[in-house]
Amino acid sequence: MAAQHEGTGWNRRRAKSSLSGIRCGVEQLEERSLLTLVPWTIDASQSFLSLAVPDQDVVFNGTTANVKIRNQSGGNGGPWNVGNTASISGTIDTDYVDDTSIEFLAGQTNILGVNSGNYRPDPAAYTGGIVNPDGTASGGSFTGSGSAPGVFGARVRATVSIFTVDAGFASFYDVNYDTTSPVLPISGGAFPANTTDAGISHSLLAVDGLTVILIGQPLADGITAIDNVLATNQSPTATIVHTGPLTRRIVIPISLALTIPIDNDPTHVLQATAAGTIVANATISAPSSVVGRQLFYNQSGTGGATVRYDGNDLAINSLDDNAIATDKVALLPGAGPATFANVSSYSKG
């Protein structure tokens, strides 16, 4: 019976064949790259996502308003450049074959948006209505003008006829991202980023709506769940570099076109773009190698007070070291026909 002996452990896969009626323990071994689950730790100091929302028309209560996203404090002329950018932290799970292929696994749960500031409204200031266990809320209102930590924060401006006024304040918090892909080939340290899907897998959006002339309060006070706002990455190429013998760094440029809701009304959405970079590091396992090939006689010898060979033990364990056939060698590819040194007539295989 043959096995491959690696270090102090035993590989339990066996190969048997027959040669002129004699059971032989010849195992052919080959080294190959193995698909491995590899988590990448995101470098939050170099990873970020920025949102950009152009001015655009949205219909509120039957009236078209030109919506402008601006900073929560400051001038009204734009651009939105405070509260639109946030770091990314956490880990990315992949199936990875070093220098060969990578697959971003669906259902990532630990790619996180980092709070970039304090934004209005404060979810804790929501009163009345229904507050659900998942953090969403409706039918009530925000009291005061308090703020709380959030990933993104903005002020919504609306132009109706000749009037431009504030329509509400919005804060995105508890933001989780996702990225998924098929198996992507790696060539020269690069792989196609534009075959990955990425975006917001889940976020809570708190909106404090204000009264607007002519159309009332277009944005309802509430906390809405945003799920699966994903798109295909438009950046063409991402890279993986060796930073050490077993350490790797991945750099993924991000360019997305997204549709983002601004309250709990499914018709109140804005077309937006998201741009940024994810930089993450991973440590891969050292490649395995075959350090020995032996034939051994399993369940041989005797047990009890005087143990011979493996003590007649059927299990595959360290006792098998005592049952190695020192006069046998593995028949490797290209070594020619088998000889008696490659086969065994052991009655148990």
N, C-alpha and C positions, 0 to 999 in steps of 0.2 A: 504494500500500500504506500503510495507516494504522497508527499506534501511538500510545500515550499516552506522553508524555515527562515524567518526574517527576525534577526536579533534574538530576543528571548521569547518571542511569541510564535504562535503557529497559525498559518493561514489554513482554514478548514476546507478550502476548495480542493477537490482531488480529481485527477483524471486517470481513467483506467482504459486499457485496450488489451487486445489479445494478440499473441504472436505464437503461431504454431501450437495453440492449446495451452500455452503457459501464460498465467496472469502476469502482467508487467506493470510497473509503476513509473511510467515515463510521463513527465509533465513538461509541456512547453510553456515557457513564460515569456511575456513580452511587456515592455514598458510602453505606456501610452498616457496621454493627457486625460485627466479625469475631471468631469463636470463637478464643481464644488460650490456649495453655498458660501458666498463671501459677503459679509457686511462691510460697507464703507462708512467710515465716520466722517461726517460733514464738517468742514472747517468753517465755522460761522463767521470768522473774521474775513473770509474771502468769498462767502456765498451770500447771494442776495437776489431779491426779485423786486422790480419796479413796475408799477402800473401807470398807464397813461390812458386818459379818456378824452377824446376830442369832444367839442361842443356838438350836440345833436338833439334832434327833435324827439319828444316823447309825448304821447297823448295821455292827459290826465282828465278824468271826468268829462270826456268828450271834447276837451280843449287841447290844442297842440301847444306845447311849451318848448322852448329851446333850453335844454338843460346844460349847465356848465358845472364841472367839478372843480372846486377850488380848495385852497388851504382852509382849515377851520378858523384860523385867525389871519388877518392881513388884508391885503388889497383884493379887489374883485376882478382885476384884469388877467389873473392867471400868471404863470401856469400853476398847476397843482404839483408842487415840489416839496411840500412838507407833509409827511404822513403817507406818501405814495411809495416809499422804499423801505423794505424790511429785510433783515438778515434771515438766513435759513440755517437751521441746526438739525441734529438728529443723525439718523443712519439710513442708508439705502441698501436694500437686500438685492443681491444678484446671484444668478448662477454664472460662474466665471471659470473659463479655462485660460490659463495664463498665456497671453500673447496670441490667443487663438479666437476666442469668442466671449461674448457677454450677453446676458439676458436680464433685463430689469423685471423683477417679479411683480405681478399685479397685486393690488391690495396692500400697498405700503402703508404702514401705520405710524411710522416714526420719523417722517420728514416734516419738520415743524417750522412755522413762521414765528420769528422772534418779535416780541413786542417792541415797537419802535418809538412809542411815546404814550402820553395820556390823551384820550380823545373823548369827545362828547358823542353820545350820552353814556352815562354810567349805568350798566345793566342792573345794578342793585337799586337804582332809583325808579324802577318800573313798578307801578302800583295799579291795582284793580285788574280786571280781566282774568285771563287764564295763563298761568305760568306752568309749563309742562316739565316733566322730569328731564327731558333732553335739553333744557335751557331755553327753548323757544317760548314766546309769549305773544298774546294777542288780546284785543278787546280792552286794553287799559291804556295808560299813558305814562310818559316820563315826567317826573317832577323836578323842577330846578334846572340848572345848567351845569351840573357836575360832570366830571370826566373820570375815566378809568383806563388802565393799561390796555392797549390794543396793538394789533399788527399794522393795520392801515386805518387812517382816519381822514375824513373829507367833509366839506360843506357843499351842499347841493344848492345851486343857484338856478332860478328859472326866469326866463323872459317870456312874458305874455303880453301881446300887443306892444305897448311902449314902456312897459314896466319890467324892471329886473329886480328881483328880491330873493332873499334866502327862502328856500323851500324845506330845508331840514339839515340835520347833522347825521353822519353815518360813521360807525366804527366796526371794523372787522376784527374779530378776536377768536381765540382757539382755532387758529388756522392750521390745517393739515394739508400737505401736498401729496401727490402720487405721481409716479412715473412708471410706465410699463412698456414693454417692447417684445418683439419676437427675438429669437437668437440672432445676434448681430456679429458678423465676422470682424475680426480685428486684423488690420494690415498695416505694418509699419508704425504701430502704436496708435492708430486712429480707427474709429468706427463711425458709421453713419448715424448722426444724431437725429436726422430728419425722418427716421422711421420709429421714433419713440413718441408716445403720447404723455403729456404732462399737464399739470394744472392743480387746481384746488379740489381735493377730494372731499373736504368737509370744512366748514367755517360757520361761525355764528355772526350774524349781521344785526347790529342794534341801530334802529333809525328813530330819531326824534324829529317828527314832522312839524312843520310850522304852517301857519295860515298864509295863503298867497292870494293877492287881489284877483278878483274875477273867477277864480276856480276853487276857492276854499282851501282845505288842507289836502294837497295832492298825495303826500306821503303819510301813510298811517304809522302811528307810534307802534313799535313792536320789535320783536327779536325773531329773526328768520334763520332757518338752517339753509346753508348753501351747500349742495352736494354735487359732486362729479362735474365741475366746470373744467373740463379737460379739452385739450386740442393737440394736434400734431405739431411737434417742435419743428420750426422752420429753419433753425440753424443747421447747416449741412454736416458738420463734423465735430466730434468730440475726441479727446485724446486720453491715453493712459501712458504714463511714464514710469520707469523704474527709479525709485528713490533709494533703493538699497537692494541687497540680494533677495529679500523676501517682502519688501514693501513697495507699494504701488500708489500712485496718485492719479485720480481721474479728474478731468476738467470738462464740464458739460456746459457749453453756451446755451442759453434759453431764449427763444423768440416765439411768442404765442399770440394768436388772435383769439380773444375770449368774449363770451357774452355774459355779463355780470348783472344780476338783479340788484335793484336799489331799494326794494321793500318786499312785502309778501304778496304783492300783486304780480302774477306771472307776465303781465304785459308791460310792466315797468322794468325794462332792461336797457343796459347800455353796452354798446360795442366798445371794447377796450383792447389794448395790447399789453403784453407783459414781456419784459426783457430782463435778463440777468445772467448769473453764472452759478453753477454748483461746483465746488472744489471739495473733494473728499479723499480720504486715505484709507488703505487697507493693508493688512498683513496676511499674506498667503501662507499656506502650509508648505513645508519643505517637500520636494518631490520624493516619493517613495523609491526604494531601490531593493533589489534582490541581493541578499548577503549570503545566501546559502541554499543549496538544493540537496536534500537528503531523502533516501528511502528509509522508512522505518516499519517495524513489524508491530502493528497495533494489536493489543490484547494478547501479548505473548508473555512467556515466562510464568512465574508463580507469584502469588501474594502471600499474605500471612507474615509469620515472624521473619522469614528470609525472602526478601523480594528480589526476583530476577527479572531482567529486562523492564517492561513497564508494569510489572506486577499483575499481569493478566487483566488490565484495566481497559474497558471498552472506550472510555472517554478520551477525547483528545486534549492532553494537558502536558505539563512539564515532565511527567514520568516518561513520556515518549522519547525524551532525550536519551534514555537508557536503552532504547530499542532501535537505535539507528544502525542501519547496515553499512558498516564502514567500507565494505568491499564493493559497494554499488555507487554508480554515478548517473546523473541525469543525462538522457539523450537529448541534445540540443539540436535545433535546426541546422542542417548542413553538416552534421557529424557523421553521416553515412548510415549504413545498416546497424540495427541494434545487435548487441552482443550480450553474453550472459552477465556482463557487468552492468547492463541496463535493465535487466528483468529479474523477477523474483518468482520462485515456485512456492512461496509461502501459502499454506492451505487456506488462510483466511483472507486472501486477496493481496 
